[in-house]
């Protein structure tokens, strides 16, 4: 089942993951598995959330980083390690290095969120800010490696990294032995590849579904081509899976072992993050919420019991604010519109009474009197309302129409 025999030798096998699990004992947490009644009702089967957002450093990245650095020779350790990352990998490398007594330098983009920069330093790494995007940051880390001899710790394209991430799969089988589908986010592919190696060796009947953000989906064209393909200008709020090209090592494993790769939109990511916060009481970053987004977008496509891997919870507070707002808009929990009123005393009070009767909460209101489109006796009012969902939005707009108000926008 897990022996290297005849035929092409895969870059990572079950024995590697089992060895990584022993190495991580007492280092990485066995993270919780939480049931989600709400998602279970949508899917029509039990849904469990594997909470890697509660792992040390806030993501699964510690697992692979520790295994990779622990496997270095004494000479390599003495030279130190270097990494490039905007957040999760940076923190994983920093803590793993500190635990192993290895000096670490982490290059981060100039625009990296301040909480992630501060956390990386607190875990013991020396942080160098360089470049506007991760590709520029990685180039700087590679140059530093060539110049100093420090070992570059890649975030996903190395067998030891994949073996470490695969320990998540072993825990899933231990915590939910009846699992039929595992849904996991994919960036470069290290986590999905590792989980697939472990799970398919022990339970080949379990279906593994990878999820990518639609604006950063490098795996579908790569799988179609049969080799890693780079995409131009990947874009998504989910920076944890914002990767322009699959890793060579994980691609081979994803191609052979992952059953399907799906994509989700930014609206679906926002709604998933909001659901995790409101219903599961879990702080999850957009990349970590991608499996939940896949469940929300097509709940009938997943045989249960389902395990959704929440890969991380390191979200910048400013991004969280924007994403939550976006999620509420996507869920029709916000309603924005402009109305024209007669410019006379009491007109606004009358409008507000209609909204109050419709149980709409006014978040913000603005007046425009100087637009040339307006008549001499007209004023335009811009409203931002909090509603209870699509049906309530329809009720509010219906109440406004019934009271004689016409929406400009």
GIHU-V856690 format. One record per pair of residues at least 24 apart in sequence whose ideal C-beta (glycine too) atoms are under 10 Angstrom apart, sorted by sequence separation. I is the first residue (numbers start at 1). J is the second residue. If there is no record, write none. Layout:
BEGIN
i->(I/I)
j->(J/J)
END
This chain:
BEGIN
i->(28/31/61/65/68/69/77/78/79/80/81/82/83/84/85/95/98/99/107/109/165/166/168/169/170/171/179/182/183/184/186/212/213/217/218/219/222/227/228/268/269/272/287/288/289/343/361/362/381/383/29/30/31/64/65/68/77/78/80/81/82/83/84/86/87/91/94/95/98/99/109/112/165/166/169/170/173/177/180/181/182/183/184/185/186/187/213/216/218/221/226/227/264/268/269/271/272/285/287/288/335/360/361/29/61/62/65/66/70/76/77/86/87/90/91/94/97/98/108/109/110/164/165/166/168/169/172/173/177/179/180/181/182/183/184/185/186/187/212/213/216/217/218/219/238/264/267/268/271/284/285/286/288/289/341/343/360/361/382/28/29/61/62/65/66/69/85/86/90/93/94/95/96/97/98/107/109/110/161/162/163/164/165/166/167/168/169/171/172/179/180/181/182/183/184/185/186/192/211/213/215/216/218/219/228/263/264/266/268/269/283/284/285/287/288/336/358/360/361/381/382/28/59/60/61/64/65/68/69/72/87/88/91/92/94/95/96/97/109/162/165/166/167/169/170/179/181/182/183/185/213/216/218/223/227/236/238/241/262/264/265/268/269/282/284/285/287/335/336/338/340/355/359/360/380/27/28/31/58/59/61/62/63/64/65/66/67/70/87/90/91/94/95/96/107/108/109/161/162/165/166/169/170/173/187/189/212/213/222/226/236/237/262/264/267/268/283/284/285/286/334/352/358/359/380/57/58/59/61/62/65/66/69/70/72/86/87/90/91/93/94/95/107/156/161/162/163/164/165/166/168/169/173/186/188/189/211/212/213/236/263/264/267/268/280/283/284/285/338/351/355/57/61/62/65/66/69/85/86/89/90/91/92/93/94/106/107/109/156/157/159/162/163/166/167/168/169/170/172/186/187/188/210/212/219/223/235/238/262/263/264/282/283/284/285/340/343/348/352/28/57/59/60/61/62/64/65/70/87/88/91/93/94/107/108/155/156/157/158/161/162/165/166/169/170/186/187/219/222/223/237/262/264/265/276/283/343/347/351/360/29/55/57/58/59/62/63/66/69/87/90/94/107/108/155/156/157/161/162/165/166/169/173/186/189/218/222/236/237/264/286/340/342/343/344/348/359/360/28/29/57/58/61/62/65/66/91/107/154/156/159/162/163/169/172/260/263/264/276/285/286/289/340/343/347/358/27/28/56/57/61/65/69/85/90/106/107/155/156/159/162/163/166/219/223/238/262/285/296/340/342/343/344/360/373/27/28/56/57/105/107/154/156/219/237/262/272/284/341/342/343/359/360/55/57/62/83/90/107/156/169/223/276/283/286/341/342/343/358/359/360/371/24/28/57/156/159/223/272/285/289/340/341/358/24/27/28/56/57/65/105/169/189/219/222/262/340/341/357/358/360/23/24/27/56/105/188/286/339/340/341/358/359/360/368/220/260/286/339/340/355/358/21/24/83/219/220/273/338/339/354/357/358/20/23/24/27/56/82/105/218/219/220/277/338/339/20/23/81/82/84/210/217/219/241/242/337/338/339/355/358/89/105/217/240/241/242/337/338/354/355/358/20/21/24/80/82/84/104/208/217/239/240/241/273/277/278/336/337/354/357/20/23/84/86/87/90/103/104/106/187/216/217/238/239/240/241/273/277/336/337/19/20/23/86/102/210/214/215/237/238/239/240/335/336/337/354/355/85/102/104/187/191/208/209/210/211/212/214/237/238/240/241/274/278/335/336/351/354/17/20/84/191/208/209/210/211/212/213/214/215/236/237/238/240/273/274/277/278/334/335/353/354/16/20/84/86/102/187/207/208/209/210/211/212/213/214/215/236/238/272/273/274/276/334/335/354/19/84/85/187/189/207/208/209/210/211/212/213/214/238/270/271/274/275/333/334/335/351/84/85/185/187/188/190/193/197/200/204/206/207/208/209/210/211/213/270/273/274/278/333/334/350/83/84/187/189/193/196/214/236/269/270/273/274/333/350/351/83/84/185/186/187/188/213/214/238/270/271/272/332/333/350/84/85/97/185/187/188/190/193/194/197/200/201/213/270/271/274/275/331/332/333/337/84/96/186/187/188/189/190/193/196/200/211/266/269/270/271/274/331/332/333/335/58/82/83/84/188/189/192/193/195/196/199/200/211/269/270/271/272/328/331/332/335/82/187/188/189/190/191/193/194/197/198/200/267/268/270/271/274/328/331/332/333/334/335/337/82/84/93/186/187/188/189/190/193/196/197/266/267/270/271/332/333/337/58/62/82/84/92/188/189/192/193/196/211/266/269/270/332/335/339/57/82/83/93/188/189/192/193/195/196/267/268/271/332/335/57/82/92/187/188/189/190/193/195/196/267/337/28/80/81/89/186/189/190/193/266/267/341/80/82/89/90/189/192/193/265/340/57/79/82/89/188/189/192/339/340/56/82/83/88/89/339/340/27/28/80/82/83/84/85/96/186/337/339/340/27/79/80/81/82/83/84/92/189/192/338/339/79/80/81/82/83/84/85/241/337/338/339/78/79/80/81/82/83/84/157/216/240/241/337/338/27/79/81/83/89/92/186/189/240/337/26/27/76/213/336/75/76/77/184/213/238/240/76/186/212/239/240/75/182/186/211/239/182/183/186/213/239/73/181/211/212/237/72/181/183/185/211/210/211/213/239/72/210/211/69/209/211/212/237/68/211/69/185/210/211/68/155/162/165/209/237/238/68/161/209/211/237/68/71/156/162/166/65/71/72/155/157/161/162/64/71/157/158/160/161/237/64/65/68/70/156/157/158/159/64/67/68/69/156/157/158/159/162/64/67/68/71/155/157/158/209/67/68/71/154/156/157/209/61/64/66/67/68/70/156/157/159/61/64/65/66/67/68/69/154/156/207/64/65/67/68/207/64/67/206/209/211/63/64/66/67/211/64/65/67/88/89/207/209/61/63/64/65/67/133/134/185/187/63/64/89/133/185/186/206/62/63/64/185/61/62/63/64/185/187/60/61/63/64/185/186/60/63/134/185/184/185/60/183/184/185/60/134/183/185/199/133/134/135/182/183/185/134/183/184/133/183/183/195/52/55/181/195/52/192/50/183/191/50/52/183/192/181/182/191/50/181/191/50/180/181/116/180/181/182/183/184/185/48/60/179/180/181/182/183/184/185/187/50/179/180/181/182/183/184/185/186/50/64/113/178/179/180/181/182/183/184/185/48/63/64/67/112/178/179/180/181/182/184/185/48/63/177/179/50/61/176/46/48/60/61/64/109/176/48/60/63/176/46/50/52/59/175/46/50/46/47/48/50/60/173/45/60/172/28/45/47/171/23/27/30/31/172/30/33/43/169/24/28/32/33/52/168/20/23/24/28/30/31/169/19/20/23/30/33/35/168/20/21/25/29/33/16/20/21/24/28/32/33/168/16/19/20/23/30/31/17/18/19/20/21/22/30/50/12/13/16/17/20/21/33/165/11/12/16/17/20/11/12/15/16/17/18/19/21/10/12/14/17/18/21/12/13/16/17/20/21/11/12/17/88/89/11/12/14/17/18/87/88/12/13/17/86/87/12/85/86/14/85/14/86/20/17/21/12/16/17/20/61/17/18/60/12/16/17/59/11/12/16/17/10/14/18/12/13/14/17/12/13/14/17/11/12/14/15/10/14/13/14/2/119/2/88/87/116/2/88/115/116/1/2/87/88/115/116/1/113/115/113/114/115/1/113/114/115/112/113/114/113/113/92/91/53/88/91/88/90/51/58/87/88/59/88/49/58/87/54/59/60/86/87/51/53/54/59/87/53/54/58/49/51/53/52/53/39/42/49/51/49/53/39/52/53/11/12/38/39/51/11/12/10/11/36/49/12/13/36/38/39/11/12/38/39/50/10/11/37/38/49/10/36/37/49/8/36/47/35/47/10/34/36/10/34/8/34/47/60/32/60/61/59/60/61/39/43/47/59/60/39/42/43/58/59/61/42/45/58/59/40/43/44/47/55/57/58/59/36/39/43/44/48/53/54/55/57/58/39/42/43/45/47/48/49/50/52/53/55/57/58/41/42/43/44/45/46/47/48/49/50/51/52/53/54/55/36/40/43/44/45/46/47/48/49/50/51/52/53/54/39/42/43/44/45/46/47/48/49/50/51/52/53/43/45/46/47/48/49/50/52/53/43/51/53/39/43/40/39/40/43/40/39/39/35/36/36/33/34/31/32/31)
j->(52/55/85/89/92/93/101/102/103/104/105/106/107/108/109/119/122/123/131/133/189/190/192/193/194/195/203/206/207/208/210/236/237/241/242/243/246/251/252/292/293/296/311/312/313/367/385/386/405/407/54/55/56/89/90/93/102/103/105/106/107/108/109/111/112/116/119/120/123/124/134/137/190/191/194/195/198/202/205/206/207/208/209/210/211/212/238/241/243/246/251/252/289/293/294/296/297/310/312/313/360/385/386/55/87/88/91/92/96/102/103/112/113/116/117/120/123/124/134/135/136/190/191/192/194/195/198/199/203/205/206/207/208/209/210/211/212/213/238/239/242/243/244/245/264/290/293/294/297/310/311/312/314/315/367/369/386/387/408/55/56/88/89/92/93/96/112/113/117/120/121/122/123/124/125/134/136/137/188/189/190/191/192/193/194/195/196/198/199/206/207/208/209/210/211/212/213/219/238/240/242/243/245/246/255/290/291/293/295/296/310/311/312/314/315/363/385/387/388/408/409/56/87/88/89/92/93/96/97/100/115/116/119/120/122/123/124/125/137/190/193/194/195/197/198/207/209/210/211/213/241/244/246/251/255/264/266/269/290/292/293/296/297/310/312/313/315/363/364/366/368/383/387/388/408/56/57/60/87/88/90/91/92/93/94/95/96/99/116/119/120/123/124/125/136/137/138/190/191/194/195/198/199/202/216/218/241/242/251/255/265/266/291/293/296/297/312/313/314/315/363/381/387/388/409/87/88/89/91/92/95/96/99/100/102/116/117/120/121/123/124/125/137/186/191/192/193/194/195/196/198/199/203/216/218/219/241/242/243/266/293/294/297/298/310/313/314/315/368/381/385/88/92/93/96/97/100/116/117/120/121/122/123/124/125/137/138/140/187/188/190/193/194/197/198/199/200/201/203/217/218/219/241/243/250/254/266/269/293/294/295/313/314/315/316/371/374/379/383/60/89/91/92/93/94/96/97/102/119/120/123/125/126/139/140/187/188/189/190/193/194/197/198/201/202/218/219/251/254/255/269/294/296/297/308/315/375/379/383/392/62/88/90/91/92/95/96/99/102/120/123/127/140/141/188/189/190/194/195/198/199/202/206/219/222/251/255/269/270/297/319/373/375/376/377/381/392/393/62/63/91/92/95/96/99/100/125/141/188/190/193/196/197/203/206/294/297/298/310/319/320/323/374/377/381/392/62/63/91/92/96/100/104/120/125/141/142/190/191/194/197/198/201/254/258/273/297/320/331/375/377/378/379/395/408/63/64/92/93/141/143/190/192/255/273/298/308/320/377/378/379/395/396/92/94/99/120/127/144/193/206/260/313/320/323/378/379/380/395/396/397/408/62/66/95/194/197/261/310/323/327/378/379/396/63/66/67/95/96/104/144/208/228/258/261/301/379/380/396/397/399/63/64/67/96/145/228/326/379/380/381/398/399/400/408/261/301/327/380/381/396/399/63/66/125/261/262/315/380/381/396/399/400/63/66/67/70/99/125/148/261/262/263/320/381/382/64/67/125/126/128/254/261/263/285/286/381/382/383/399/402/134/150/262/285/286/287/382/383/399/400/403/66/67/70/126/128/130/150/254/263/285/286/287/319/323/324/382/383/400/403/67/70/131/133/134/137/150/151/153/234/263/264/285/286/287/288/320/324/383/384/67/68/71/134/150/258/262/263/285/286/287/288/383/384/385/402/403/134/151/153/236/240/257/258/259/260/261/263/286/287/289/290/323/327/384/385/400/403/67/70/134/241/258/259/260/261/262/263/264/265/286/287/288/290/323/324/327/328/384/385/403/404/67/71/135/137/153/238/258/259/260/261/262/263/264/265/266/287/289/323/324/325/327/385/386/405/71/136/137/239/241/259/260/261/262/263/264/265/266/290/322/323/326/327/385/386/387/403/137/138/238/240/241/243/246/250/253/257/259/260/261/262/263/264/266/323/326/327/331/386/387/403/137/138/241/243/247/250/268/290/323/324/327/328/387/404/405/138/139/240/241/242/243/268/269/293/325/326/327/387/388/405/140/141/153/241/243/244/246/249/250/253/256/257/269/326/327/330/331/387/388/389/393/141/153/243/244/245/246/247/250/253/257/268/323/326/327/328/331/388/389/390/392/116/140/141/142/246/247/250/251/253/254/257/258/269/327/328/329/330/386/389/390/393/141/246/247/248/249/250/252/253/256/257/259/326/327/329/330/333/387/390/391/392/393/394/396/142/144/153/246/247/248/249/250/253/256/257/326/327/330/331/392/393/397/119/123/143/145/153/249/250/253/254/257/272/327/330/331/393/396/400/119/144/145/155/250/251/254/255/257/258/329/330/333/394/397/120/145/155/250/251/252/253/256/258/259/330/400/92/144/145/153/250/253/254/257/330/331/405/145/147/154/155/254/257/258/330/405/123/145/148/155/254/255/258/405/406/123/149/150/155/156/406/407/95/96/148/150/151/152/153/164/254/405/407/408/96/148/149/150/151/152/153/161/258/261/407/408/149/150/151/152/153/154/155/311/407/408/409/149/150/151/152/153/154/155/228/287/311/312/408/409/99/151/153/155/161/164/258/261/312/409/99/100/149/286/409/149/150/151/258/287/312/314/151/261/287/314/315/151/258/262/287/315/259/260/263/290/316/151/259/289/290/315/151/260/262/264/290/290/291/293/319/153/291/292/151/291/293/294/319/151/294/153/269/294/295/153/240/247/250/294/322/323/154/247/295/297/323/155/158/243/249/253/153/159/160/243/245/249/250/153/160/246/247/249/250/326/154/155/158/160/246/247/248/249/155/158/159/160/247/248/249/250/253/156/159/160/163/247/249/250/301/160/161/164/247/249/250/302/155/158/160/161/162/164/250/251/253/156/159/160/161/162/163/164/249/251/302/160/161/163/164/303/161/164/303/306/308/161/162/164/165/309/163/164/166/187/188/306/308/161/163/164/165/167/233/234/285/287/164/165/190/234/286/287/307/164/165/166/287/164/165/166/167/288/290/164/165/167/168/289/290/165/168/239/290/290/291/167/290/291/292/168/242/291/293/307/242/243/244/291/292/294/244/293/294/244/294/295/307/165/168/295/309/168/309/168/301/309/169/171/302/311/301/302/311/171/302/312/172/302/303/239/303/304/305/306/307/308/172/184/303/304/305/306/307/308/309/311/175/304/305/306/307/308/309/310/311/176/190/239/304/305/306/307/308/309/310/311/175/190/191/194/239/305/306/307/308/309/311/312/176/191/305/307/179/190/305/176/178/190/191/194/239/306/179/191/194/307/178/182/184/191/307/179/183/180/181/182/184/194/307/180/195/307/164/181/183/307/160/164/167/168/309/168/171/181/307/163/167/171/172/191/307/160/163/164/168/170/171/309/160/161/164/171/174/176/309/162/163/167/171/175/159/163/164/167/171/175/176/311/160/163/164/167/174/175/162/163/164/165/166/167/175/195/158/159/162/163/166/167/179/311/158/159/163/164/167/159/160/163/164/165/166/167/169/159/161/163/166/167/170/162/163/166/167/170/171/162/163/168/239/240/163/164/166/169/170/239/240/165/166/170/239/240/166/239/240/169/240/170/242/194/194/198/190/194/195/198/240/197/198/240/193/197/198/240/193/194/198/199/193/197/201/196/197/198/201/197/198/199/202/197/198/200/201/197/201/201/202/197/314/198/285/285/314/201/287/314/315/201/202/287/288/315/316/202/314/316/315/316/317/204/316/317/318/316/317/318/318/319/312/312/276/311/314/312/314/276/283/312/313/285/314/276/285/314/282/287/288/314/315/280/282/283/288/316/283/284/288/280/282/284/284/285/272/275/282/284/284/288/275/288/289/248/249/275/276/288/249/250/249/250/275/288/252/253/276/278/279/252/253/279/280/291/252/253/279/280/291/253/279/280/292/252/280/291/280/292/256/280/282/257/281/256/282/295/309/282/310/311/310/311/312/291/295/299/311/312/292/295/296/311/312/314/296/299/312/313/295/298/299/302/310/312/313/314/292/295/299/300/304/309/310/311/313/314/296/299/300/302/304/305/306/307/309/310/312/314/315/299/300/301/302/303/304/305/306/307/308/309/310/311/312/313/295/299/302/303/304/305/306/307/308/309/310/311/312/313/299/302/303/304/305/306/307/308/309/310/311/312/313/304/306/307/308/309/310/311/313/314/305/313/315/302/306/304/304/305/308/306/306/308/305/306/308/307/310/309/310/310)
END
